[in-house]
Structures are given as structure tokens and as C-alpha cells.
Amino acid sequence: MAGGVSVAALLLPLLGAAPPTGPAPAPDRLQRAFAAAAREYRVPPSVLLGVSYLQSRWDAHGGAPSVTGGYGPMHLTDARAALARASSHHDAGAEDPRGDDARPALRPAAGPAAPALPARLTTLPAAARLTGLSAEALRTDPAANVAGGAALLAAAQRTLGEPPSADPADWYGAVARFSGADDTATAAAYADDVYAVIRSGERRVTDAGQRVELAARPEVAPETGQVARAGLRTVPGAGTECPPTVSCEWIPAPYEEFGDGDYGNHDLGDRPASQRIRYIVVHDTEGAWDGVLNMVRDPTYVSWHYTLRSTDGHIAQHVRTRDVAWHAGNWYVNAGSIGLEHEGFLAAPDAWYTEAMYRSSARLVTYLAKRYGIPLDRQHVLGHDNVPGPTASAVPGMHTDPGPYWDWAHYFELLGRPVHPTAGKHAPVVTIRPDYAANRPVYTGCASAGEPCAGHGSSEVRLYADHDEDAPLIRDAGLGTAPTTGVNDLSSRVSTGQSYAVAGRWGEWTAIWYLGQKAWFRDPPDAPAAVPARGVRVRAKAGAESVPVYGRAYPEAAAYPAGVPVQAVSPLPYRLPAGQAYVAGDVVPGEYYYAVTFTEDTHRVVRGEERYYEIQYGHRVAYVRAADVEVVR
């Protein structure tokens, strides 16, 4: 403490949120809090700002915790409450993760076990001890939270035996330790990201209307050797398929035989030599890191390729990308995709995702897309909620993660493919692109059925049967239920990055073709929900009243060799009516991967002459036979 004055007294002018009926905080309040905390704890302001940006992008989230119980701009963790909430949000749903009619449906025996709390999830109590500030203040007041983060950084610097230097280059080791990672590779990857932010600089208006700026410091070259003295373990990365810019370890999903010839929890393959990898599927875990890892180690149930940790962006790989994981509930998609699970909860709007995890995920996806030639768009980078039910009976049970609170716009900015206009004002195609922070549709059912969820930014836009918010919501015939505002109800929602053919315009409203219907959304010029775009559109061939829509692109019966059962090409309970157009993402072959035995000698890739268009049909993608449609010229 400087001059014997308490930290709380020094920060008193910055502490305490404005009363509900009082004036809003000055827009530079948070910037001043960073400056005050940096002075008090002798941390370079650029280091404090850079760390906070990587944690939260300087957002406070109204004092609500992240998916791992991290609070405020510094993401100070106190995870017990968050882990208690997790059990109430977990909903496995009715989906069969394999989605293969050739085998019995796969169902869970139990959810992931509750783990003990690691040190990375308890930094807020440590900050309280260092500052003398209450845990409540550290959770709810951004200025106090920033002071707690500065105290932790200063303590890490002392532990490393480093002086409180004014040069940001001298704080690499402390930044690495702040990550909470227990291994050198993850800590170094985190610190590298922080210093990349410091060098490039950032500025933005936070979720609380605070203007914060970090001036670019391109000359900063940190002492990276400090991380070797941090006492962290070494994680073997051998065998992982990750870019060098992330921390990655191999935690294998078991490939084991058990019971009466049954096996799990994935299938061996030879991709991309045997078949193309077309999709990357983004999931959230609906559980905490350690418990989720217990689940993927279960040979009798599900698998996916990678898990990403929220606190620091660390990645665990479980299944080789050449092999087929059981993750998306649709065997056609599984056979042609790579699945990524992100630590998080769909129905917890305030349980926000960290910038560290978004960035790590974007680097991994960019690497995989380049390696396998996967286009970086929403027809190929799918949410689990965009994967179609493979059959009519499967549609109601399909999962809905990562849900409306995943920030697709920011994610695609990190992928280097920001969503922006690609056509003129009156283009026949639009791409959904609301302002995430300002777009706050009402959702219900997060904590209890029918109750409104906490107000929060969203990537999704609601659809109506007419250009009026009092009009009925769009109905999804495949679900067979009345549409609602439920957080898991995808009947009448479109998501950022998805593209649709324009069906009409009326004042501040735009209509699109959606699930065989004309669906309207508010799209005012001063707050647009979509941008004009280019896109290939398909429609029913001339003379056809409508054509069938499919949830998988399987080959024709004649393509199956002896010994491989013919799989039904069964349409979903949807049609593509004459006069409507839908944006096509790809032309795909009729293809089926037969893999129902532990040994690979009977595995076959069946490929037919039939071709399909993948289309953006509703919230989920779907497939139509190329022979049934024509391209709109």
C-alpha cells in the first residue's frame, strides 16, 4: 500500500455502482479505474488493460459470472455458484448423438460427475485477501474488480522474483501466471495473446457504455523466457492436430469393445482420403471442464474431437480428425465433420464466454478449415443447433446449442471472415447481422419454464408470420408444437451469418423464405438486422408444386454394394414449395459411411450418382435433390 493509505480508500471515488435512480456512470469511469489500479499496484497500464481485454473485452456483464464463475472485466473467478447453477441448465435432450439408423440409438447412462475446484477457478477470494476489498465488491463493482486483477498481477510478479517494472515487456511471466493455467504451453499461449493485444491496441464501448482504449505499443517485445521459471507442468502435445499458436494436449476418447459386440465411443475412419470433411460443428458442453472430460472418457457414450476451456482457451483433443466422432445427432453430418465442444451453458445468458476461448477456438477452426478446405461460412461452420434431424422422428429431439448467446459476429471477425454487405441495397439475398449487444429479444425458460431469461445481447433475430410484432411466430411443422419464445425453441429464429432469399419488404420489415413460409423480421435502416448479400439460390423445378426436403444426403439404393444395408432416403416433414427460393451452400454427393463393427474390415464408404444441394431451409440446414431443383439465374 502506498503511504499507508488503504486500497479501498484510494479507490473509493471509483467504487460503487450508480444508484438505480441516479445518473449513469461517466463514460470514462472504467478507463480511470484502470489507471488508478495500475498506479496503486505498480502494474503497467497496458498490461492491465491487455489482460482484461483477453478476459472480457472490458465488459462487466452486470456483475454476472462467466461459464466458469469469472466476474467483471478481469474475470476474477469464484466458481462455486456457477457450478451449482450448471446442474440446473444441463439438458441432454432426446438426441441420439450417432444418428445412424443402422445401429440402436445411443443414450446416456448419467451426466458428468461434479469436479473439485482447481485454483484457476478461485482467483476472486485471493484478490479479496490482497486488496482488503469484499468479495461482493469484487464481483459487482468494475473498479474494484480491476483493482483485484491488478493486485493478482503484482503478486504474480513478486512470486517470480521480478521487480514492479514500468516496462510492459517485463511482465510476461506474471501475465502467464494470471491465466490460471497449470501448464507452460497454455500459460505462454495466453500471454502471447495478451501481448498481441498490447502491440495492436484496442478500443471499444463496453456493455455498460464505458469507452475504453488501449493505445498500440508495437515496440513491446516481452521476456518470454520468464514462463520457464513459473513452476508450471509440461503438457505433451505429441499427436495432437492443432496450430502452434494454441495450447493443445491429447486426452483420448476410448475406442474399446464391450458387451455383446458393442463398442465405443467413436468410429475409425480414413478421412479425408475416404471422404471429404465438409463441416465444423460448434457445441457448448453444458458442463464444467473436468466433468465433461470424464464424459468423453466413457467408452459407452458420446465423443467429439476437441474441447476448449473457458478460463484460458486451452484445448484438449480426443479423437483424430481422420476418425468419426459421435457428436452431432446426424450420421451424415458426423461422417463429414469435426466437432468442437466449448465450456459453457446454452440457457445461461449471463454465463458469458471468455475472449481467450473465442480466440483459441477461432485459431483452431482457421487451421482445420485450411487443412481440409472447409469454407469459413455459416453453411460449413455450423452450430449444433443448425444440424438437421436425419429423419422426421429425430427432428423434435435435436440439440439446440450453442444457442442465442454465442456471438457469431465476433467469432467470424476472429476467423478473418466478418459478416458485412456483399451486394447492393436491394439484393435478393440477405445475411443476418444484428448488433449483438443491442439486439435483445425476449427468451423464456432459462431458469424455469415460462419465466423470462435475463436480458442479454443475442446473435439471433425473431421471425413473425406478418410484418407486425403482434403477429404469430413462425411455426415449425417438424416439431409439431406451437412456437414459443423458449430459449430452446428454434421454430422462429435466424442467426448471425445465415443467408436467406428475400421474399418481400414492407417499411422497416424484411421477409425471407423460411421453412416453406414467408417469415418477417424487423430490419429498420438505423438498426438493421441483416445486410444485403450475394448467394446461389435454388427453387423447385418448373412444373413442380413442391419438392421434398431431406435431413441427410444418402445415395440411391442402387449404389449400395452387397453386405451393406440400403439406408432409406426419407424426406423430412417439410417441402420446398414452388415460387420460393433458398440459399444453397454446397453441392454434395449422396454418401453413406457404413461402420457398425469394431474391426474396420467391413467399413465402407458408399457413394452414389445422386447429388444434393445443402440449403439454409430454417434455423437448421437441410438437403434437396439436385434433380428436383434449379438454380435461380
PyMOL commands that set and color helices and strands:
alter all, ss='L'
color gray80, all
select helices_A, chain A and resi 2-4+7-14+29-41+45-56+61-63+80-89+119-121+123-131+135-140+142-159+168-178+184-200+224-229+289-296+331-335+355-372+384-386+392-397+408-414+557-559+600-602+626-628
alter helices_A, ss='H'
color red, helices_A
select strands_A, chain A and resi 70-71+76-77+202-205+211-214+248-250+256-258+262-264+266-267+279-284+306-308+315-317+324-325+337-342+381-383+429-432+460-462+493-495+499-506+509-514+517-522+530-533+537-540+546-550+571-577+581-594+604-616+621-625+629-631
alter strands_A, ss='S'
color yellow, strands_A
deselect
rebuild
show_as cartoon
